[in-house]
Amino acid sequence: MLFRSTGLGKTELIGRVDDLKRQGDYLIMYVDVVDPVKWRIRAALGFRDLAKVIGCCAKAAIIGFILSPKQWGNKEPTHPGEF
């Protein structure tokens, strides 16, 4: 997973989703950033946030991406360029 932040300029972070846990009325998503720094990012998702994520995943382009056989391989994905 790649991350970009307007606060970090052109710095790109590489990380992996580590866990997702329920804590009260939120789901806490833990992301371990591994390069260029070692950070643990936490995001608290409320019900409306989760509904938005699920709604976005219901788009035809996203479903096609998930079901595409070439996504199921173990190869590293091609960099998306400027995002």
Protein Blocks (a to p, Z undefined) as FASTA:
>chain_A
ZZddfklojaccddddfbdcdehjbccdddddfbfbdcdddddddfklmmmmmmmmmpmk
lmmmmmpmklmpmbdcddebjZZ
